Amino acid sequence: MNKLILPVAIFFSVLISGKIAEHYGLEGNWKIGLLCLVAAAVQIAVSRFQRAQRQKASR
């Protein structure tokens, strides 16, 4: 179950940020860059959260 959290979080965050980018009229490279930044930020955040949970469980 924990292995599915990261892909699902990235999928939904990129989907939502894509809709927001369309609303504001971003196109081309700007939109792709924004989606990549969102995916990277979500990956970092989820990885840190999961690592913190594992460290709490091991204590």
Phi, psi and omega per residue, in radians:
M1 nan -0.711 -3.128
N2 -1.127 -0.449 3.141
K3 -1.256 -0.346 -3.128
L4 -1.531 -0.253 -3.066
I5 -1.115 -0.800 -3.089
L6 -1.115 -0.893 3.136
P7 -1.098 -0.643 3.135
V8 -1.194 -0.725 3.120
A9 -1.111 -0.747 3.112
I10 -1.129 -0.764 -3.120
F11 -1.018 -0.899 -3.076
F12 -1.223 -0.644 3.127
S13 -1.189 -0.680 3.105
V14 -1.210 -0.667 3.097
L15 -1.074 -0.828 -3.132
I16 -1.158 -0.770 -3.140
S17 -1.192 -0.529 3.045
G18 -1.127 -0.716 3.093
K19 -1.137 -0.693 3.105
I20 -1.150 -0.715 3.123
A21 -1.110 -0.679 3.079
E22 -1.130 -0.673 -3.140
H23 -1.072 -0.700 -3.135
Y24 -1.529 0.011 3.028
G25 1.412 0.372 3.079
L26 -1.252 2.463 -3.128
E27 -2.401 2.775 2.991
G28 1.083 -2.269 -3.034
N29 -1.109 -0.578 3.129
W30 -1.112 -0.761 -3.123
K31 -1.182 -0.770 3.127
I32 -1.102 -0.755 3.108
G33 -1.077 -0.752 3.106
L34 -1.086 -0.768 -3.140
L35 -1.128 -0.656 3.093
C36 -1.160 -0.723 3.110
L37 -1.126 -0.704 3.112
V38 -1.114 -0.785 -3.140
A39 -1.084 -0.725 3.130
A40 -1.158 -0.743 3.137
A41 -1.116 -0.711 3.123
V42 -1.164 -0.702 3.115
Q43 -1.075 -0.776 3.128
I44 -1.113 -0.796 -3.107
A45 -1.116 -0.794 -3.120
V46 -1.179 -0.706 3.125
S47 -1.091 -0.741 3.113
R48 -1.149 -0.710 3.123
F49 -1.095 -0.794 -3.136
Q50 -1.148 -0.670 3.120
R51 -1.126 -0.709 3.114
A52 -1.130 -0.672 3.123
Q53 -1.152 -0.704 3.111
R54 -1.141 -0.681 3.138
Q55 -1.196 -0.607 3.069
K56 -1.154 -0.688 -3.104
A57 -1.219 -0.538 -3.096
S58 -1.400 -0.240 -3.133
R59 -1.381 nan nan
